[in-house]
Amino acid sequence: MMQDETAMIPTIKGLCLEHTDLKESDINTIIETSKSLQITADITQANMFIDCPAKGGKPAIVIAEAIPANAPSLYTTSVVGKFAYSSFEPAVAYVHRTGKPMTRKWAITQEAKYVKQSVTPIKNPNGETIGSLIMEEDISEQVDHENKMKALSKTTEQLSQTLIGLTEKDSIISNMIQESLLLLDPKGMIVYHNSCAGYLVEEMSGVREFIGTPVNVLLPFLKTILSKTDDIVQEEVSVENKVFEVKQIRLMNERNVTGILLVIRDLTELRQKERELMVKSAVIQEIHHRVKNNLQTVSSLLRLQMKRGGQEAKVHLQESLNRISSIAAVHQELLESSNIDKVEIKQLIERIGEMLLRNRLSTEKDISLQFQGNELYMKSDTAVSLALTLNELIQNCLKHAFHEMGNGIIKVLLKDLKTHLEVEVEDNGIGYSPSSQPSLGLDIVNTIVNHDLAGTFSIKPTGKGTKATVTFPLKKGDK
């Protein structure tokens, strides 16, 4: 049974504070979800768990569990506080990464048993995935055909016998595996290795023949992992400028250890590439920072020029200043984003709109801006074109729409049409006249939309103001 609520809450808080980056409000959401865990386990007759993403890129951590009151548990001991590795529980990792649910996917438990998992994301009010609600069922109850049930319910003893059988002949399959496989007896002596493991041991220790040798003598960095008594252990270790991912699976016959399987993967090259990518990302961020600063310098020069010019010159200089600031806003968004070359469009448009309201030469009218649309990411080159387009359309509304009016509303609406994006800028002003003399701003919009965005642009009166519509195809990689 799950512990009572008063005892459960400190455990959840303690594990979340120690192993996750969750905020206090997110932890409270997890606690509220956990309160219905026991009744869910009783209704479904299945083991229930709550896992949360661990900080520092580590596996997920189990922070709560519930066992059905009138059904046998899949576990002999509690797994609260243990890690859920992505290679053994891929559905949990998928849900934490994507925020989408997964149903009836296989997994291997902390006690090395096969189960089926149904995983649902737990989200905070901002829509961010902060954990997962997991229902586990014995896989044998899910199989329709008797022969499949027998195949899926093979014991770890059979697995041990299969692995030991590899030592009796040269196995092509095991030697083609890129990971190093080492099979140990219960005392830690090597009884089998594939070719990759042979190369690894020879490189690290200089020994070629090592069957019957204690593995921690040849590979001392395994000593800490081998000392752990969990049935499944996965850790990343660094030794002699190399990085290894080590998985340890204890092979059991009832409650006795019959052997240990070690799977060692060399991550050195992968981690080196990751470091190189981080350096490149830092360089790109620095470039965005310098471009933004250079644009701000140009803006400062324009502001100095505005102070010396007449009223008509100030209008033109302010329009140029707004265009430069719109481009700078894209680079500012890239600086604040974790994505190297993508910008969140709704946030960018809100930033530009607020900037245009602040930069108005006349603040006598009460003008408000409203934004609608879902989160949407777009590559930086497209974002710059869209930023300049929206700058001109909003600026056009502020300049022409509200003559002889004391207040007004400008609405910006983003419509994701799957393959296209439609952006509407609508005001409740005096209305657009098709016979009006073309303006520089609308000429700029037409040029950018037709040539840079490969889209279409229209502007027309609505009876209660004016609506401008821009539609263009989304590029591969957007969203």
N, C-alpha and C positions, 0 to 999 in steps of 0.2 A: 504493500500500500504506500501511497505517497505520504510524506510527513505532513503534519497539520500546518495550517497557514502561518501561525506565529513562528514556527521553527523554519518554515520554508523561505520566508521573505529574507531573513538575514543571509541564508545560503545563496540565494539568487543575487542579492546585492553584492555580496563578497566576491563571488565568482565573476560577475560582470565588471566590477571595479578592478579586479586583479588581471583578468584575461582579455577584456574588450575595451574598445574606445567609445562605448555607448554613453550618451549624455544621461543626466539624472531623469529627465522626462522619458527617455527611451526605456530606461530600466523600469520605471513605473508602469509603462505600457506592457513590458514583458511580465511583470508581477501580476498585473490585472489578467493577462491571458492565462497565466499559470493557475489562477483560481478555479478555472473550469476544466483543468486537465484531468482530475480524478473522475469526475462524472462522465467525461468523454471516454475515458478508458473503460469504465463500467458499461457504458452503452454499446461501444464498439467491440468489447471483449478483446481488446488489443493493447499492447504496450504503447504508451504515449510519451513523447519527449519534447523538450524545447531546447534547440541548439542556437547559439549566437556566434557570428563571425568573430574570431579571435584577432587581437591586434598584432601588428608586425608581420602580417602575411602568414601567420600560423594557421593550423587547421581549426575548424569550428570546435567550440567547447560545449559540452552538455551541461546545462544549468538547472534543469528540472526534469523529473520523470514521474510517471504514474503507472501502476500495475493494476490490471482489472481485479476486482475483489473476488469474483467467482470464476476465474479462469487461470490456468497455469501461466507463469511468466516465462518469457524467452531467455531470461537472464538468471544466473545463480547469485550474483551480487549487484549492488548499485553501480551505475555508470556515471552518476552525477560527478562532474569535475574532470571527466576523461575527455580526450580529444576525439573528434570524428574526422578521420582523414579522407580527403577527396577521392583518393584512389580506391578506397573501400566503401565509401558512401557518396557516389557521384551525384545522386539526386539532391542531397543537401547542399553540396558545393554549387550545383547548377542554380538552385533556388536563391541562394545568397548572392550569386553573381548577377542573375537576370531579374529577380523579383517575380518570376513566373512559377506557378505550381507544377509539380510533377506527381504522377500517380502510378502506383504499382511498379516501381523500379527496383531491381535487385540491389542488395547491399550485403556487406559482411560486417557483422557486429563486432564489438570490442572483445567478445568471447569466441570469435572466429566461426560464427554460425551464419548460414545464408538466410536472409529474410527478404520480404518485399516491403518497400517503403512507399508511403504516400506522404508528400511533403507540401505544406502550404506556407507561403511567406507571411511573416508578421511585420506589418508596416506601421510607421509612425504617422501622425497627421500630415506630414509633408510628403508622404508617399515613398519614403526611403525604407528599404528592407533592413530591419534591425535584428531579425532572427527567423526561425522557422519552427513550425508545429509539425511533428512527425508522428505518423502512425505506423507501427511495425507489425507484420503478421508472419507467422511461420510459413515458409515457402511451400512446405508439403501440403498445406491446406489449400493452396492456390492452383495446384496442378490437376488437370482434367484426366490425363491418361496415366495408368499405373506405371508404365515403363519410364515416363518422364519423371514421375514422382521418385522412383528409385534412383534415377541418375542425379536428381537435384539434392537428394538427402544422403549422399555419400558422406561418411564420417571422415574426420581428420585422420583417423587411423589408416583408411584406404589411401588418402593423399600421401601419408608418410610412406606406405608400402610402395606406391608408385615412384616417389622420389628416390627411395633406396634402390629400386630397380634400375634407375639410371646409372648406378655405379657398376652394374654388371655388364654393360655394353656401352660402346661409344654412341651417344645419342646425337643424331644430326640436328634434331629440333632444338635441344638445349644449347648446343654450340652455336646455333644461328641467332639466339637471343642476344641482344646488345647489352643487357644488364649482366652483371656478374652474379652467378648463382653459387652459393656455398651451402651444403647440407652438413649439419653438425650432429653428433650424437648428444645425449643429454649432458655429457660432461664438457661439451664445447670442442671436442676433437673433430677435425674435418674428415668426413667420410666420402664426400663427393664434391667436385667443382666442375663447372663448364670451362670452355676455353677462355672466355673473357675474364673469369675469376683467376685463371692461371696467369694470364698476362698481368693482372692487377697485383696479385701477391708477389710475383717476381719483380715487378717494378718497385713496389713499396718495401720489400724485404730482401730482395736478392736471392730468394730461395726458389728453386724450381720444383723439387719433389717435396710435397708437404702433406700428403694423405696421412692421417693419424697424428698430426701436429695440432696443439691447441691454437685456435684461430686468434686469440688475443695476444699470443706471442708474436705472430707474424704481422697482425694488424692491430696494434695497441689502441687505436682510436675507437675500436668496437667495444672496448671493455665496459664503458658506461652503459651502452645500449644493452649488452648481454646481461648486465646486472639487474635489469628491470624485469619484473615478473608478469607484466601484462601479456595477454595472449598475442596481441598485435601491437607493435611499436613502429613508428615512422619518425625519423629525425634527419636533419641536415647537419652534417659535420664538416669542418674545415681542417685540413691537415697538409702541411708542406705545400702551400700555395695551390692546393686542390680542394674542390668542394664535392662532397658525395651525399647522395640521398640514400639512406639505409633503411630498409624495411626488415623487421624481424617478425617471423611467424612461429609461434611455439606449437609444435605438432603434439596432439594429445591423444591418449587412449584412456577413455574415461577421465580420471583426474591425474593421470601420470604423464609426464613429459617423455615422449618417445624420440624426439629430435627437434632441431631448430633449423628453419630455413631462413637464410639471409639473402636478400636481393639488394645489390649495391649498384647504384647508377651514378656515373660520373657526370656531374653538373658543371664542371669547371668552365668549359667553353660557353655554356649557356649563361652562366653568371657573368662571364667576361663580356659577352654581347650585351647583357642587360646594363652593365656599368658603362659601356660605350654609348648605349642609347641614352642613358641618364645624362652623360656629358653632352651629347648632341642636343638633348632637350634643354639643358641649361643654356647652351649657346643660343638656341633659337629664342628662348625666353629673354636672353640679354639683347638680342636683336630687336625683338618687339619693344623692349624697354627703351632702347635708344631711339627707335623710330618714333615712339610716342613722345619722348623728350624733345626730339627735333621738331616735331609738329607743334608741340607746346611753345617752343622758342619762336617759330614762325607766327603762331597766334599772338604771342606777346608783342612782336614787332608790329603786327596789324593793329593791335589795340593802341600802341603808341601813335601810329599813323592816324587812327580815328580821332584821337584827342586834338590833332592839329588840323583836321579837315573840316569842311562845312557839313551841313546836315545831309545833303544829298550824297556826299562822299562817305559819310558815316554809314548810310544805309547799304551802299555797295560793299564797303569793307566788312560790315557785320555779316552780310550774306556769305562772303568769302571765308570769314572766320568760322561760321557755322559749318561750312563744307569741310574745312580742315579738321574741325573738332569732331565731325562725324567719322572721319577716317581714324582719328586718334582714338575714338571710342572702341573701334574694332580691336585695335592693338591693346587697349586697356582690358577688354574682355578676355583676350588671349593670355594676357599676363595673369589674370585672376583665375583662369581655368586650368584644370589638370590636363586638358587636351591640348596637344601641340598645335594643331592647325584647324580646330573647329570652334565655332562661336555659337552660343545659345542666343537665338534670334530674338525671342520675345524680350529677354532682358536687355539686349542691345537696343532695341527700338525704344523701350522705356527710358533708357539712359539718354538717347538722342532727344526724345521728346521733352524730357525734363530740362536738358541743356538748352533747347530752343526757347522754352518758357522763361528760363533765367536770363537769357541773352536778349530778350526783347528790348528795343529802344524805348518803347512806350509801354508802361504797365498800368495804364488807366482802366483798361477793360479787364473784366473777370473771366478769363479763359481757362477751361479745364480740359485735361487730356484723359481719355479712357482707353485701356488696352485689353483686348480679348484674344485668346488663343492658347494652344497647348505648347509645352516645351518642345523646341525643335532646334537641332544642331545643323550647322551649315559650314562648309569650308570657307576659309578666310577670304579668298578672292571673290567668291559670290557674296559674302557678307559685306565686303566693302562696297560693291555695286548696289546692293540693297540698301545699305546705310545712306549712301548719297541720294538714292531715289526717295527714300522716306524723308530725308532731311528737306529735300525740295518740296515735297507734297505738304508736309506739316508747316513748313515755312510759308508756303503759298497760302494756306488757310489762315495763318496768323496775320499775314500781310493784307489779304484781300477779302476775307469772308465776312468780317464783322464790322464793316463801315456803318457808322451811325447806330451801332448796337452796344449796349453796356456790358453784355456777357455772351458767352458762347461755349459750345462743347465740340471737341474734336474726338472722334472715335477711330481707333486703329484696330482692325480685325485681321487676324491670321487664320487662313483656312488651309489645312493640310489635305490636299486632294490625292494623296498617295503618290502619284507620279509628278504632280505639279503643286506649286504653292501659289495661293491667291492672297493678295494683300489689299485690303480696302481701307481708304482714308476718307472718312465722311464727316462733314460739319453741318451745323444747323444755322448757317449764315444766310447771306443775301442771295446766294445761288449763282451758279456759273453760267455765263452767256457764251454760247458757241461763237458769237460774232466778236467777242473780245479780242483785242490785239494780243498775239502770241507773246508770252513772256520768256525770259531767259531760263527761268526755273523749269517750265514745262518742256522747253527745248532740250534741256539737260536730261530730264526724265525720259523723253522719247528716245534720245540717243543711247542712254545706258540700257534701257529695257530692250530695245531692238537689237543692239549690237553686243552688249556684254552679257545680258541675261537670256537672249534669244527668246523673248517673250512678247506679250502684247500689253498695251496701255490704253485705257479709255477714261474720259472724264465727262460727266454729264450732270445737269441739275436734277434734283430729286423731288422738288416741290417744297421741301423743307430745308433746302441747303444744296450741297454739292457732294457727289461721290466720285472718287478717283479709284480705279481698279487696276492693279498690276498682276499679271499671271505669267508664270514662267516655269519651265521644266526643272525638276530637282535633279542634280547630278548624282552619279554613283558615289556613294560614301556619305551623302547628306543623311540627316536624321540620326 
